[in-house]
Amino acid sequence: MAKISPIQFFRQVKQEVKKVTWPTRKEVLQSSFMVIVLVAIASAFFFFVDQLLGWAVKLIFNLGV
């Protein structure tokens, strides 16, 4: 791999950053909202599954006593 100077490296980085298509404020807010909603849905799902499995385990072990 060819060695480049730090100055040349930062020039190349600057050129590449200019090519990036940055999301708009609306897109960022929309994506963030969707992530929060999906995390809340997943959290509720796993909470209820955990409660159901906990109840089933207690039921199984109480019948054995």
DOVEXKE-94751 format. One line per 5 residues: their letters; for each residue x, y, z of N, C-alpha, C. Coordinates in steps of 0.1 Angstrom, whole numbers, plus 5000, padded with zeros to 4 digits. Example, Ala and Ser with C-alpha at 12.3 -4.5 7.8 and 13.67 -1.06 7.14 Angstrom:
BEGIN
AS	5132:4943:5078:5123:4955:5078:5132:4967:5078; 5128:4978:5071:5137:4989:5071:5129:5000:5079;
//
This chain:
BEGIN
MAKIS	5008:4988:5000:5000:5000:5000:5009:5012:5000; 5006:5022:4992:5014:5034:4990:5012:5043:5002; 5023:5049:5007:5022:5058:5018:5018:5072:5013; 5009:5078:5020:5006:5092:5016:5008:5101:5029; 5010:5114:5026:5013:5123:5037:5000:5126:5044;
PIQFF	5001:5130:5056:4989:5134:5064:4981:5145:5057; 4988:5154:5051:4981:5165:5044:4973:5160:5032; 4979:5151:5024:4972:5145:5013:4960:5137:5018; 4962:5129:5029:4951:5121:5034:4939:5130:5038; 4941:5141:5045:4930:5150:5049:4924:5157:5037;
RQVKQ	4931:5159:5026:4925:5165:5014:4916:5154:5008; 4920:5142:5008:4912:5131:5002:4899:5129:5011; 4901:5130:5024:4889:5129:5033:4879:5140:5030; 4884:5152:5028:4876:5164:5026:4868:5162:5013; 4875:5156:5002:4868:5154:4989:4857:5143:4991;
EVKKV	4860:5133:4999:4850:5122:5001:4838:5127:5008; 4840:5136:5019:4829:5141:5027:4820:5150:5018; 4825:5156:5008:4817:5165:4999:4808:5156:4991; 4811:5143:4989:4803:5134:4981:4791:5128:4989; 4792:5130:5002:4781:5123:5010:4768:5131:5009;
TWPTR	4757:5123:5008:4744:5129:5007:4738:5128:5022; 4738:5139:5028:4733:5139:5042:4718:5140:5043; 4712:5133:5052:4697:5133:5054:4692:5147:5058; 4680:5149:5054:4674:5162:5058:4669:5161:5072; 4666:5172:5078:4661:5172:5092:4648:5164:5093;
KEVLQ	4640:5165:5083:4627:5158:5084:4630:5143:5083; 4639:5138:5075:4643:5124:5074:4648:5119:5087; 4657:5127:5094:4663:5123:5106:4652:5121:5117; 4643:5131:5118:4632:5131:5128:4623:5119:5125; 4620:5117:5113:4611:5106:5109:4617:5092:5113;
SSFMV	4630:5091:5109:4637:5078:5112:4638:5076:5127; 4641:5087:5135:4643:5086:5149:4629:5082:5156; 4618:5088:5151:4605:5085:5156:4602:5070:5154; 4605:5065:5142:4602:5051:5139:4610:5042:5147; 4623:5045:5150:4631:5037:5159:4625:5036:5173;
IVLVA	4621:5048:5178:4615:5048:5192:4602:5040:5192; 4594:5041:5182:4581:5034:5182:4584:5019:5181; 4593:5014:5173:4596:5000:5172:4603:4995:5184; 4611:5003:5191:4617:4998:5203:4607:4997:5214; 4597:5006:5214:4586:5005:5224:4578:4992:5222;
IASAF	4575:4990:5209:4567:4978:5206:4575:4965:5209; 4587:4964:5206:4595:4953:5209:4597:4951:5224; 4598:4962:5232:4599:4961:5246:4586:4956:5252; 4575:4961:5248:4562:4956:5253:4560:4941:5250; 4564:4937:5238:4563:4923:5234:4571:4914:5243;
FFFVD	4584:4917:5245:4592:4909:5253:4588:4910:5268; 4583:4921:5272:4578:4921:5286:4566:4911:5288; 4557:4911:5279:4545:4902:5280:4549:4888:5278; 4559:4885:5269:4564:4871:5268:4571:4867:5281; 4579:4876:5287:4586:4872:5299:4576:4870:5310;
QLLGW	4565:4878:5311:4555:4876:5322:4548:4863:5320; 4545:4860:5307:4538:4847:5304:4546:4835:5308; 4559:4835:5304:4568:4824:5307:4571:4823:5322; 4572:4834:5329:4573:4834:5343:4561:4828:5350; 4549:4831:5345:4537:4825:5351:4537:4810:5348;
AVKLI	4541:4806:5336:4541:4792:5333:4551:4784:5341; 4562:4790:5344:4572:4783:5352:4567:4782:5366; 4561:4792:5372:4556:4791:5385:4545:4781:5386; 4537:4780:5376:4526:4771:5376:4531:4756:5376; 4541:4754:5367:4547:4741:5366:4554:4737:5379;
FNLGV	4562:4746:5386:4569:4742:5398:4559:4741:5410; 4548:4748:5410:4539:4747:5421:4531:4734:5420; 4529:4729:5408:4521:4716:5407:4530:4705:5412; 4543:4706:5411:4552:4695:5415:4553:4694:5430; 4549:4704:5437:4551:4704:5452:4540:4696:5459;
//
